[in-house]
Amino acid sequence: MVSGGMRLEKLIFPVLVLAMMFMLSGCYPGKSTSSATASIAGSDAATATATVVPRSTPASASGNMDWHQVCLEATIRAIDMEMAKYNMWLKNANGSNKEMYQKALKYLKDEKQKYEQMKPEDYKIGSAFRRIPGVTIGSYRGPLPPEPKPVVLEEAWVRGTLPGIIDYKGMSRSGPFYIVVGVKGGNLGAIKPGIHYRMKLQPIMPESYPFPSFYVCVESFEEVK
């Protein structure tokens, strides 16, 4: 297993780390974690961890974006992150892996187009909460709960700017991991690095990763005193 510190390095140097690991092992790159406990307000978690930081969508002029619009834009952001990762893997892939990554990218491209054309009022929580068809990466094909139920973290924090992975009290080396891609109100910068919060998360999409890992929106957060 890997340490929490390495997890941060992965966010900072994603292309270098993942490319080196891929070339050396030919397998899905390893993910690092820090040690930390989540109070899960629902069933078991899915799979997520950020590898790249894509474009960020600006908040509305009022600074108080509708929740469905936040989740819709967060879903597009999560798809962008998955596409960037698969494009990176594809550069060093061959044989069946190359074909699998190409199919995954085609699926993600179609999904992105669908959500880009969608109106916020038509977005439904959980509509993107499914595996990419045909992808078999380690235990990534493990079962998902029937619907993405909210997760409550009693103490969580970020090390850098969002979107990105959050650490939380009680977090294990094998997850679940949470990648914040949206915050209620639309302002990702509202969650400050180093400050500890009680967070309510809404999983919106699983990440392609062998350990439990989700892309999530933060539905509510308050500082832990």
N, C-alpha and C positions, 0 to 999 in steps of 0.2 A: 504494500500500500504506500501511498505517498502522503506528504505532509501538507498542512494548510498553507505554508509559505509558498510551496511550489504551485499551489493553486493560483495565487496572485501572479506568479511569474508567467503562468500560462495565459493569463489575460493580457499581460504586458507584451509578451513575445510569442503570440499564438502561431504565427506562420513558421518561425524558426523552430520552435519546440516540436510542433506537430509534424512538420516535414521531416525532421531528423528522426523522430520516433517511427514514423511511417516507413522510411527507407530502411531503417535498421531491423524492424520487426515484421513489416508487411501486415501489421494488425492495426486495429483501432487504437489510436493514441491514448495513453493513460491519462487519468484525471486526478488532480490532487485535491485534497480537502483539508479543512482544519477541524479541530475537535470541538464539538458543540452539541439542546433538546427542543424538539418542536412539539407543541400541543396540536395535534392534527384534528381539526373539526370536521372529520369525514373519514373516508376509507383510505387505504394505502396509497402511497404516492406513485407518480409515474417517473419519468426520466428527464433531467435537464442540467446543463452547465455551459456557461458562455465561453465561446472560443474567440469570437471576434466582436468588435464594437462597430455596428453599422451606422448608417445615417441616423440622426435623431430628428424626430418630428417636433416642430415648435408647438408650444401651447397656443390655445386660442387667444385672441386679443384680450378677452376678459380675464384670462388666466384661470378660468374655471370650466374646463372642458367637460362635456357630458360623459358619464361613465361608460356608456356604450361606444362613444367615439374614442375614448381612451383605450378600451379593450380592442377595438377594431384596429386602431393605428399600432397598438402593441403587437397584435397578431401579424401585421405586415412587417413590423420590425423583427419579430422572431423568425419569420420566413426568410427575411434578408440574411439573418445570421446563419441560418441553416444552409442557405444557398452558398454563402461565402465559404463555409466549411467544406461542403461537398465539392465546390470548385477547386479548393486547395488540395483535397485528397485525390481528385481526378488527375491532377498533374503528375502524380507518381503511381497511378494505378495501372493495372493491366488485367487482361483476361476477364474473368467473371466479375471481379470487383469493379473494373472500369465500366462494364455494362450496367451493373447495379447503381453506380453513382450517376451515370447518365440518365437512367430511368428516374432516380430520385430527383434530379435537377429538373427534369421535364415535369414531374408531378408538382414540385415546389413552384415552378414558374407559373403553371396553370392556377395553383392555389393563390399565388400572389395577385395574379390578374383578377381573379374572382373577388378577392377582398378589396382590391383597389377600386373596383366598380360598385362596391356595396355601399348603401347608405347606412349611417350609424344606427338608425332606428330598426334596420333589418338585421343587424348583427345579433347573434345569439351566443351567450357564454357556452363554451364547450363544442362549438361547431368545428373548431380546428383541433380538438382533443382526440387525436388518433395517430396511429403509426403511419409512416410512409410505406405504401404498398411495395412489397418485394425487397425491403431492406432487412438484412439479417446481420446485425452487429452484436456479437456477444449475447448478453441477456436482454438486449434491446427489444427482442420480440416477446418479452414477458408480458403478462396480462396487465391491462390498464383497468382501473375502476370504471364502472359504467358511466359515471359522470364526474367531472372535476369539482370536488367539493372544496370549500375554503379551508385554508390552513392557518392556524394561529401560532406565531412565534412569540414567546414571552420576552425574549431579548435577542435582538438582531441588529446588525450594523453592516455598513459598507466600508471598504477600504479606499475606494476611489470614486470616480463619478459613475453615474448610471447612464445607459444600461450596463448591467454587469451582475456578477455573482454576489450574493450576500452571505455573510457568516452568521451563525446564530448559536446561542448557548445550547449545548447538548448535541451539536452536530457530529455525526460519525464520519469515519473515513470513507464509507461506502454510500453516503447520502442519507436521505434525499438532498439533492442540491436544488437551489432556486436561483433563477436568473431573472432579475427585475427588468422588464421591458416597458412597463407603464405604471404610472402613479395617479391615483384619483385626483382630478383637477387638471391633469395634463402636464404638470411640472416635475420632471425627473429630478431637478435640482433641489426640490423641497426636502429630500432626504440627504442629510449632510454626512460626509465621511467622518468616521470616528465616534459619532453620537449613537448611543444605544437606544433602540426603539422597541416597543411592543407593536408587532405588525400583524395585520390580517391580510393574507395573500389569496388571490384567486388564480389558480392554475388555468392557463389558456391553451397550452400546447406542450407536448413532451419533446425533449431534445433527443437527437440521435446520439445515444450514449449507453454503454453497458450497465451503468448504475442508475438508480432512480434519480431523475433530474427533470425539472419543469421550467418552462418560461412562464412567468407570473406577472400579474398586475397587483400593485399594493392598493387594497381597498380602503385601509385606514392605518394610521400609525400615530403613536404618541411616545414622547420621550420617557425612558425608564429613569426614574429619579434615584 
